[in-house]
Amino acid sequence: MPSSHKLLFARHVEDRLASTRALLGELGYDSLLIHSGRAEFRLFDDQAPPFRAHAAFASWLPLPFAEDCLLEIRVADRPRLWFLQPRDYWHLPPSPPADWWQDAFDIELVEEREQWAECFDRSRALAVIGRRRDLAEQLGGAELNPSALIAGMAEARTVKTGWERECMARANDIAARAHLAAADVFESGGSELEIHLAYLAAAGQDQDQLPYNSIVALNEHASVLHYQHRSARRPSSARSFLIDAGADFCGYAADVTRTWTMPENRDFDDLLDAMERVQQGLCKQITAGISFVDLHRQAHLDIAAVLEQAELVRMSPEEMVESGVSSYFFPHGLGHFIGAQVHDVAGKVDSDGQPLPPPERYPFLRLTRRLEPGNVLTVEPGLYFIPILLEQLKASAFADRVNWSQVEGLVPLGGIRIEDNVLVTEAEPVNFTRQSFNRIQD
């Protein structure tokens, strides 16, 4: 790692330590233990899903896959990492702590998790973050996952440190390179599975290392918002392609979506161009102080304008939004916080931890607060032709306002989503995703 990255990480830990110690003092704790987590077998099975560390742990350390480690934070001492390196010939133990980050912690290498159990007995007022079933034998009188502490630490995570921003920028570099490789395979007629494998190869990351399960959707599959399969069969006709796939860098996520089509699909291609303009216009509005709920409504107005201009719906944008017609074509939220978690914490509370539920009209909105410098979020408007929702629209009072022959002709192409990761600053927003694509394509 370059020396600049090491310096940014050291400052990251200093920032985390200062805010956490202040919070511990305010709440009356003298120490905090954060467990990285433990793999769990499936029910009645001896196989476990791929392990990923709890985000409360991964937001401190570049160890997203380190199982059964413990971070010890005390009000007066340096933070200590109890790093588990078991003597195991069934599985490969984790690599030792890297030189570029280990100086920020006192590190205890242990071969068995019981060796860090003594930490639970050294405090008068101890808070612990982890799963009860993982830590029940050690807890004693410690307070597990106290809500005020969890909320305060989540709020601190909404403003990204310089190191976190660099990690997400680097993750976007990886994702952009892989997205372009995936597009090449689509254009050559590849299957969803072939596209997915090309993505992984270009990213240099296995599916289990990615921050979420990739969506690789050809044709009508693009209308399934969280399409979860990857067909190995090549389509007889490749009409459209939607890929929602990210990348990991030191435990921090990129979350990127792109939509592609073949040149002969002119109507869909025109919609794709229009949605590109909508998405970029929304990204430019990511400024400190703006309400994300207001921006979500603006997205509905912008998408409704696309529907009107394409003569798909004979209503004004304002009528479509007020009547709810736009939601048949754009049913999800505009975006969410992103960081050590793909859907990062504290998106639906204010800075004091008070709930900010989404409006009843937009129940799936994951971010409802005003933006501030240091926030990083996704901006992902969509325009879909989802059979289930179109059936509901056909049965509504607005059915006669829809150009059904044209809409039904677009159903085999599924839909459009375009998603970037954007940093809020005191001035212009910084679009990590566009920067990454621009660097690769220049």
C-alpha positions in Angstrom: 0.0 0.0 0.0 1.3 3.5 -0.7 2.3 5.6 2.3 -0.7 8.0 1.7 -3.1 5.1 2.2 -1.4 4.2 5.5 -1.6 7.8 6.6 -5.3 8.0 5.7 -6.0 4.8 7.6 -4.2 6.1 10.7 -6.3 9.2 10.7 -9.4 7.0 10.1 -8.7 5.1 13.3 -8.0 8.3 15.2 -11.4 9.7 14.1 -13.2 6.5 15.0 -11.4 6.4 18.4 -12.2 10.0 19.3 -15.9 9.7 18.5 -16.3 6.3 20.1 -14.5 7.3 23.3 -16.7 10.4 23.6 -19.8 8.3 23.1 -18.6 5.7 25.7 -18.0 8.5 28.2 -21.3 10.1 27.6 -23.1 6.8 28.1 -21.1 5.7 31.1 -19.0 2.8 29.7 -15.3 2.4 30.3 -14.7 0.0 27.4 -16.2 -1.6 24.3 -15.7 -5.0 22.7 -16.6 -5.5 19.0 -16.8 -9.1 17.8 -16.2 -9.7 14.1 -18.7 -12.6 14.0 -18.7 -16.3 13.4 -19.8 -18.5 10.5 -23.0 -20.4 11.2 -24.2 -23.7 9.7 -27.4 -23.8 7.8 -30.2 -25.6 9.7 -29.7 -29.4 10.0 -26.5 -29.1 7.9 -22.7 -28.9 8.3 -22.2 -26.2 5.6 -22.2 -22.5 6.3 -22.9 -19.6 4.0 -19.8 -17.5 3.1 -18.7 -15.5 6.1 -18.5 -11.7 6.2 -17.5 -9.7 9.4 -20.1 -7.6 11.1 -20.0 -4.0 9.7 -19.4 -2.6 13.2 -16.1 -4.4 13.1 -15.3 -3.9 9.4 -15.8 -0.2 9.7 -12.7 -0.1 11.9 -10.4 -2.6 10.3 -9.6 -3.8 6.7 -10.6 -7.4 7.7 -14.0 -8.1 6.1 -13.4 -11.8 6.2 -11.7 -12.3 9.5 -13.8 -14.7 11.7 -13.9 -14.6 15.5 -11.6 -11.6 16.0 -12.3 -9.1 18.8 -11.6 -5.4 18.8 -11.1 -4.0 22.3 -11.6 -0.2 22.9 -10.9 1.4 26.2 -11.3 5.0 27.2 -7.6 5.4 28.2 -5.6 2.8 26.2 -4.7 2.1 22.6 -7.2 0.0 20.8 -6.3 -3.7 20.9 -7.1 -6.3 18.2 -7.4 -9.9 19.3 -6.6 -11.6 16.0 -7.6 -15.2 15.6 -5.1 -17.4 13.6 -6.2 -21.0 14.4 -3.8 -23.9 13.8 -6.0 -25.6 11.2 -5.4 -28.0 8.4 -9.0 -28.0 7.2 -9.1 -24.3 6.3 -6.5 -21.7 5.4 -5.9 -19.4 8.3 -6.1 -15.7 7.7 -3.0 -13.8 6.7 -1.2 -12.0 9.6 -2.0 -8.3 10.0 -0.5 -6.2 7.2 2.3 -3.7 7.9 0.5 -0.7 6.6 -2.3 -0.9 9.2 -1.1 -2.9 12.2 0.7 0.1 13.8 -2.7 1.7 14.7 -3.4 -1.2 17.2 -1.9 -3.3 19.8 -2.3 -6.8 18.3 -2.6 -10.1 20.2 -2.4 -13.1 17.9 -4.4 -16.0 19.4 -4.9 -19.6 18.2 -8.2 -20.2 20.0 -11.1 -17.7 20.6 -11.1 -18.6 24.3 -7.8 -16.7 24.6 -9.6 -13.4 24.3 -12.3 -14.3 26.8 -10.4 -12.5 29.6 -11.3 -9.1 28.0 -14.8 -9.6 29.3 -13.6 -9.5 32.9 -11.5 -6.4 32.9 -14.1 -3.7 32.9 -16.5 -2.1 35.4 -18.9 -0.9 32.7 -18.5 -2.9 29.5 -20.5 -2.7 26.3 -20.3 -5.5 23.7 -21.3 -5.5 20.0 -22.0 -9.0 18.5 -24.4 -11.9 18.4 -25.6 -13.3 21.7 -25.3 -16.9 20.6 -21.6 -16.2 19.7 -20.7 -14.5 23.0 -23.2 -15.8 25.6 -20.6 -17.8 27.6 -18.4 -14.7 28.0 -20.9 -11.9 28.5 -21.4 -12.0 32.3 -22.6 -8.6 33.3 -21.7 -6.8 30.0 -24.4 -5.0 28.1 -24.9 -6.4 24.7 -25.7 -4.1 21.7 -26.9 -1.2 23.8 -29.2 0.8 21.5 -27.9 4.3 22.3 -24.3 3.2 21.6 -25.3 1.4 18.4 -27.2 4.5 17.2 -24.3 6.9 18.1 -21.7 4.8 16.3 -24.0 4.5 13.3 -24.4 8.2 13.1 -20.6 8.7 13.1 -20.4 6.3 10.2 -22.6 8.5 8.0 -19.7 10.9 7.5 -17.0 9.0 5.7 -13.3 9.6 6.6 -10.7 10.2 4.0 -9.6 6.5 4.1 -13.2 5.3 3.6 -13.7 7.6 0.6 -10.5 6.3 -1.0 -11.6 2.7 -0.4 -14.9 3.4 -2.1 -13.2 5.2 -5.0 -10.9 2.2 -5.4 -13.9 -0.2 -5.2 -15.6 1.7 -8.0 -12.4 1.4 -10.1 -12.6 -2.4 -9.8 -16.4 -2.4 -10.5 -16.1 -0.1 -13.6 -13.5 -2.3 -15.2 -15.6 -5.4 -14.6 -18.8 -3.8 -15.9 -17.1 -3.0 -19.2 -15.9 -6.6 -19.4 -19.4 -7.9 -18.8 -20.8 -5.6 -21.5 -18.4 -7.0 -24.0 -19.7 -10.6 -23.3 -23.3 -9.4 -23.6 -22.6 -7.9 -27.0 -21.0 -11.1 -28.1 -24.1 -13.1 -27.2 -23.0 -14.6 -23.9 -25.3 -16.2 -21.3 -25.9 -14.6 -17.9 -23.5 -17.1 -16.4 -20.8 -16.3 -18.9 -21.3 -12.6 -18.3 -21.1 -13.2 -14.6 -17.9 -15.2 -14.8 -16.3 -12.5 -17.0 -17.3 -9.9 -14.4 -15.6 -11.9 -11.7 -12.4 -12.4 -13.7 -12.1 -8.7 -14.6 -12.8 -7.7 -11.0 -10.3 -10.2 -9.7 -12.8 -11.1 -7.0 -14.8 -14.2 -6.3 -18.6 -13.9 -5.8 -18.1 -14.5 -2.0 -15.7 -11.5 -1.9 -18.2 -9.1 -3.6 -20.3 -7.0 -1.3 -23.6 -8.4 -2.5 -25.0 -11.0 -4.9 -24.7 -9.7 -8.4 -27.8 -9.2 -10.6 -27.0 -10.3 -14.1 -30.3 -10.0 -16.1 -30.9 -10.5 -19.8 -34.0 -9.4 -21.6 -37.2 -9.7 -19.5 -35.2 -10.8 -16.5 -34.3 -7.1 -16.1 -37.8 -6.4 -14.9 -37.2 -8.5 -11.7 -35.7 -6.0 -9.4 -33.6 -8.5 -7.4 -33.2 -11.2 -10.1 -31.2 -13.9 -8.3 -30.4 -16.5 -11.0 -27.8 -16.7 -13.8 -28.9 -18.9 -16.7 -26.2 -20.8 -18.4 -28.2 -20.9 -21.6 -27.4 -18.3 -24.2 -30.5 -16.4 -25.3 -31.8 -16.9 -28.8 -32.0 -13.1 -29.1 -30.0 -10.8 -26.8 -32.2 -7.7 -26.6 -31.2 -6.0 -23.3 -28.9 -6.4 -20.4 -29.0 -5.0 -16.8 -26.2 -5.7 -14.4 -26.2 -4.6 -10.8 -22.8 -5.7 -9.5 -20.2 -4.2 -7.1 -16.8 -4.7 -5.8 -14.9 -4.7 -2.5 -11.8 -2.8 -1.4 -10.7 -3.3 2.2 -14.2 -4.1 3.3 -15.9 -1.1 1.6 -18.4 -1.4 -1.2 -19.1 -0.2 -4.6 -22.7 -0.6 -5.8 -23.0 0.0 -9.6 -25.7 -0.7 -12.1 -25.6 -0.3 -15.9 -28.1 -1.2 -18.6 -27.2 -2.0 -22.2 -29.1 -2.8 -25.4 -28.6 -3.8 -29.0 -28.7 -1.1 -31.6 -31.8 -2.5 -33.3 -34.0 -1.8 -30.2 -34.4 1.9 -31.1 -37.3 2.7 -28.8 -35.6 1.1 -25.8 -32.3 2.8 -26.8 -34.0 6.2 -26.8 -35.4 5.5 -23.3 -32.0 4.4 -22.2 -30.5 7.7 -23.4 -33.3 9.7 -21.7 -32.7 7.8 -18.4 -29.0 8.5 -18.6 -29.8 12.2 -18.7 -32.2 11.9 -15.8 -29.7 10.0 -13.7 -26.9 12.5 -14.4 -29.2 15.4 -13.6 -30.1 13.9 -10.3 -26.4 13.2 -9.4 -25.6 16.8 -9.9 -28.2 17.8 -7.3 -26.5 15.7 -4.6 -25.6 18.7 -2.4 -25.4 19.4 1.3 -28.7 20.3 2.8 -31.0 18.7 0.2 -33.7 16.4 1.4 -33.3 13.0 -0.2 -37.1 12.5 0.0 -37.5 15.7 -2.2 -34.9 14.3 -4.6 -36.7 11.0 -4.8 -39.9 12.9 -5.8 -37.9 14.8 -8.4 -36.8 11.5 -9.8 -40.5 10.5 -10.2 -41.2 13.8 -12.0 -38.2 13.3 -14.3 -39.1 9.7 -15.1 -42.7 10.7 -15.7 -41.4 13.3 -18.2 -39.6 10.5 -20.0 -42.8 8.5 -20.2 -44.8 11.5 -21.5 -42.2 12.4 -24.1 -42.0 8.8 -25.3 -45.8 8.8 -25.6 -46.1 5.8 -23.3 -48.5 7.6 -20.9 -50.8 10.4 -21.9 -50.6 12.4 -18.7 -48.5 15.3 -17.4 -45.5 14.4 -15.2 -47.3 16.1 -12.2 -50.4 14.1 -12.8 -48.5 10.8 -13.1 -46.7 11.5 -9.8 -49.7 12.7 -7.8 -51.9 9.8 -9.1 -49.2 7.2 -8.4 -48.9 6.1 -12.0 -45.2 6.8 -12.1 -44.7 4.2 -9.3 -45.9 1.4 -11.6 -42.8 2.1 -13.7 -40.4 3.2 -10.9 -41.4 1.2 -7.8 -38.2 1.3 -5.7 -36.2 4.0 -3.8 -33.8 6.4 -5.5 -30.8 5.3 -3.4 -29.2 4.6 -0.1 -26.1 5.3 2.0 -23.2 3.0 1.2 -20.0 2.2 3.0 -18.9 -0.9 5.1 -22.4 -2.1 4.3 -24.0 -1.8 0.9 -27.2 -0.5 2.5 -25.3 1.5 5.1 -26.6 2.5 8.5 -28.7 5.5 9.7 -30.4 6.3 6.5 -33.9 6.6 8.0 -33.1 8.5 11.3 -32.1 12.1 11.9 -28.7 13.1 13.5 -30.2 12.6 16.9 -31.4 9.0 16.1 -35.0 9.9 15.8 -36.9 7.9 13.2 -37.5 9.4 9.8 -39.9 6.9 8.2 -40.3 7.0 4.4 -43.5 8.7 3.1 -46.4 6.3 2.8 -46.4 6.7 -1.0 -42.7 5.6 -1.2 -42.4 2.7 1.3 -39.2 1.3 -0.2 -37.1 4.5 0.2 -34.0 3.6 2.2 -32.7 7.1 2.7 -35.0 9.8 4.1 -32.7 12.4 5.7 -31.0 15.6 4.6 -27.6 15.1 3.1 -24.4 16.5 4.6 -20.8 16.7 3.6 -19.1 13.3 3.9 -22.2 11.2 3.1 -21.7 8.7 0.3 -24.8 7.4 -1.4 -26.2 5.7 -4.5 -28.3 7.4 -7.1 -30.2 4.7 -9.0 -33.4 5.8 -10.9 -35.2 3.1 -12.8 -37.8 2.6 -15.5 -39.3 -0.9 -15.8 -41.9 -2.8 -17.6 -42.9 -5.3 -14.9 -45.9 -7.6 -15.9 -47.3 -7.8 -12.3 -47.4 -4.0 -12.0 -48.6 -3.4 -15.5 -51.6 -5.7 -14.8 -52.4 -3.6 -11.8 -52.2 -0.4 -13.9 -54.5 -2.0 -16.5 -57.0 -2.6 -13.8 -56.7 1.0 -12.5 -58.7 4.2 -13.3 -55.8 5.3 -15.5 -55.6 2.4 -17.9 -57.0 4.4 -20.8 -54.1 6.9 -20.4 -51.5 4.3 -21.3 -50.2 3.4 -24.8 -50.5 -0.3 -24.2 -49.3 -1.5 -27.6 -46.0 0.4 -27.2 -45.7 -0.5 -23.5 -46.3 -4.2 -24.1 -43.7 -4.1 -26.9 -41.1 -3.0 -24.3 -41.9 -5.8 -21.8 -39.5 -8.3 -23.4 -36.6 -5.8 -22.7 -37.4 -5.7 -19.0 -36.2 -2.3 -17.8 -33.5 0.2 -17.2 -31.5 1.1 -14.1 -28.4 3.3 -13.9 -26.6 3.6 -10.6 -23.6 5.7 -9.4 -21.9 6.2 -6.0 -21.7 9.9 -5.1 -19.9 11.8 -2.3 -21.5 14.9 -0.8 -19.1 17.7 -0.3 -19.3 21.4 0.7 -19.2 22.2 -3.1 -19.9 20.1 -6.1 -20.7 16.4 -5.6 -17.9 13.8 -6.4 -19.2 11.0 -8.5 -16.9 8.1 -7.8 -18.5 5.8 -10.4 -18.2 8.3 -13.3 -14.7 9.1 -12.4 -13.8 5.4 -12.6 -15.5 4.8 -15.9 -13.9 8.0 -17.3 -10.4 6.9 -16.3 -10.8 3.4 -17.8 -12.4 4.6 -21.1 -10.1 7.6 -21.7 
